[in-house]
Amino acid sequence: MIHKKIILASKSPRRSQLLEEADFNFEIKTTEVEETFPDDLATEKVAEFLAIKKARAAKHFIQNDEVVLGADSVVILDDIIYGKPKNEEDAFQTLKKLSGNMHLVITGVCLLSSEKEISFSGISKVYMSELTDEEIYYYIKNYQPFDKAGSYAIQEWIGLNKIHKIEGTYSNIMGLPVDLVYQHLKDFF
């Protein structure tokens, strides 16, 4: 449906998978971006801020009428952002905090062409059942969630066995609100 070529400014295999499954024409081109943000930025604005930063860093890749797509996801509980874990202990502590609670997954997106820039966020509420220490260690050992915000992936063991309710889209929790990307791209041109 959308024939313009997208430059995906993300190394996330999950974002690539989602764009591929939704039949988008895209190519991955990334640059290193430091994922820092102002200390006084509201937690719910961080993902969009980082998505804009990533898209702008990849603007030089644009040729003709291509569009850069930058994205970033954050997991938020009690106004605290839980990013990618630094190590096994960090992953354990994060999952311990998320256990038995509802948290937000916010994925910010920036679409950028030579002439235009828009940004938006997908927001999902995720309800996680209680996790035992044994389950947390099992998950970390077997799934190595060190490249995942919040130390877990919705499409893996925890998502399949311990998420009992979501409000919002599954694709947003995976890393890209595909429905919003599609709608905004239709309006973009």
C-alpha positions in Angstrom: 0.0 0.0 0.0 2.8 2.4 0.8 5.4 2.3 -1.9 7.9 4.8 -0.7 11.1 3.3 0.6 11.7 3.6 4.3 15.2 3.8 5.8 14.9 2.0 9.1 17.4 3.8 11.5 17.3 0.9 14.0 19.3 -2.4 14.5 16.3 -4.0 16.2 15.5 -7.3 14.6 12.0 -7.0 16.0 11.4 -3.7 14.2 12.7 -5.3 11.0 10.4 -8.3 11.5 7.3 -6.1 12.1 8.0 -3.9 9.0 8.6 -7.0 6.9 5.4 -8.7 8.1 3.4 -5.5 7.4 4.8 -5.5 3.8 6.7 -2.2 4.0 9.6 -1.5 1.6 12.5 -0.7 3.8 16.3 -0.9 4.2 18.3 -0.8 7.4 20.8 2.0 7.7 22.0 3.1 11.1 24.5 5.4 12.8 25.7 5.3 16.3 23.6 7.5 18.6 24.1 8.1 22.2 20.8 7.3 23.9 20.9 10.2 26.4 18.2 12.7 27.1 17.7 15.7 29.4 17.2 14.9 33.1 14.1 17.1 33.3 12.4 15.4 30.3 9.1 13.8 31.3 9.5 10.0 31.3 6.6 9.6 28.8 8.4 11.8 26.3 11.8 10.0 26.4 11.1 7.4 23.7 9.9 10.0 21.2 12.9 12.3 22.0 15.3 9.4 21.3 13.4 8.4 18.1 13.8 11.9 16.8 17.5 11.8 17.7 18.0 8.5 15.8 16.1 9.7 12.8 18.0 13.0 12.5 21.3 11.1 12.8 20.3 9.1 9.8 19.0 11.9 7.7 22.1 12.0 5.5 21.1 8.5 4.1 18.0 10.0 2.4 17.9 9.8 -1.4 15.1 11.1 -3.6 11.8 10.6 -1.8 12.8 8.1 0.9 11.7 8.4 4.5 13.8 7.7 7.6 12.1 5.9 10.4 13.7 6.3 13.9 12.2 4.5 16.9 12.9 3.8 20.5 11.0 1.9 23.2 11.0 2.4 27.0 9.4 0.5 29.8 8.0 2.7 32.6 6.9 1.7 36.1 6.2 4.3 38.8 7.7 7.0 36.6 11.0 5.2 36.4 12.4 4.1 33.0 13.7 0.6 32.8 16.0 0.4 29.8 18.2 -2.4 28.5 19.8 -4.2 31.5 23.5 -3.8 32.1 24.0 -7.4 33.3 22.2 -10.4 34.8 21.7 -8.8 38.2 20.2 -5.7 36.6 17.9 -7.8 34.5 16.8 -9.8 37.7 16.1 -6.6 39.6 14.1 -5.1 36.8 12.0 -8.2 36.4 11.5 -8.4 40.1 10.1 -4.8 40.1 7.8 -5.5 37.0 6.5 -8.8 38.6 2.9 -8.5 39.6 2.5 -4.9 38.3 1.2 -3.0 35.4 3.8 -1.1 33.4 3.8 1.1 30.3 5.6 0.4 27.1 6.0 3.6 25.1 7.5 3.4 21.6 8.4 6.7 20.1 8.6 7.1 16.3 10.0 9.8 14.1 9.4 9.9 10.3 11.7 12.2 8.5 12.1 13.2 4.8 14.1 15.9 3.1 11.2 18.3 3.7 9.2 17.1 6.6 9.4 15.6 10.1 6.7 14.2 12.4 6.9 12.2 15.6 4.4 10.3 17.7 4.3 7.6 20.3 2.4 4.3 20.8 1.5 3.6 24.4 0.5 0.2 25.8 -0.3 -1.0 29.3 1.2 -4.4 30.2 -0.1 -6.4 33.1 2.5 -8.9 34.3 1.7 -11.8 36.7 3.9 -12.5 39.7 7.2 -14.1 38.8 9.1 -16.3 41.2 12.9 -15.9 41.5 13.2 -19.3 39.8 11.2 -18.1 36.8 13.2 -14.9 36.5 16.5 -16.8 36.6 15.1 -19.3 34.1 14.1 -16.5 31.7 17.4 -14.7 32.0 19.5 -17.9 31.5 17.5 -19.1 28.5 16.6 -15.9 26.7 19.5 -13.5 27.5 17.3 -10.3 27.5 20.2 -7.9 27.5 19.2 -6.0 24.4 15.6 -5.5 25.5 14.0 -2.5 27.3 12.6 -3.8 30.6 14.6 -7.0 30.4 12.0 -9.0 28.6 10.3 -9.5 25.2 6.6 -9.9 24.8 7.1 -12.6 22.1 9.2 -14.8 24.4 8.6 -17.0 27.5 7.6 -14.2 29.9 5.3 -12.6 27.3 3.6 -16.0 26.6 3.4 -17.3 30.1 3.3 -14.3 32.4 1.5 -11.4 30.6 -2.2 -11.8 31.4 -3.5 -8.6 29.8 -2.4 -5.8 27.5 -4.1 -2.5 26.6 -2.7 -1.2 23.4 -1.1 -3.0 20.5 1.1 -6.1 20.7 3.4 -4.6 18.0 4.0 -1.5 20.0 5.2 -3.7 22.9 7.4 -5.6 20.5 9.0 -2.3 19.5 7.0 -0.5 16.8 3.4 0.7 16.8 2.9 -0.5 13.2 -0.7 0.7 13.0 0.4 4.3 13.8 3.4 4.1 11.5 1.0 3.0 8.6 -1.5 5.8 9.3 1.1 8.5 9.7 3.0 7.4 6.5 -0.3 7.5 4.6 -0.8 11.1 5.8 2.9 11.9 5.3 2.8 12.0 1.5 
